[in-house]
Amino acid sequence: METDADPGRPIAYQALAPGTPVHDREGRRVGTVKQVLADERADIFDGLVIETEDGTRFVDAPDVGHCAEHRVELKLTAAEVAAQPRHEQSAPSYHPGAQQGGWQDLWRRISLRRLWRRD
């Protein structure tokens, strides 16, 4: 795999751009940054989603060693990166606990309506 000679200046995770090359701890290129995951309000870096030959992978923040202008260096080997969980984006889902349908649904609507009635 290819290695980049100049990683550039160190940068914060907030400045990391999609498409930035990602290298393993031995200096081999293992992919590119697809997305930076963080809680911006709490200023917490959660990790990176990277595009690899084996598909999209999630790399947890403690496994990210160094972020620079032109490359990211991981604390993992290429084999460890390939073993990371796949990352699939999906919308948050809600699974209601109450059963729907029939008499139970009708009774729930009638009983809850009394709670919200304006006098």
PyMOL commands that set and color helices and strands:
alter all, ss='L'
color gray80, all
select helices_A, chain A and resi 13-15+61-63+78-82+102-115
alter helices_A, ss='H'
color red, helices_A
select strands_A, chain A and resi 21-23+29-39+44-52+55-60+64-67+72-74
alter strands_A, ss='S'
color yellow, strands_A
deselect
rebuild
show_as cartoon
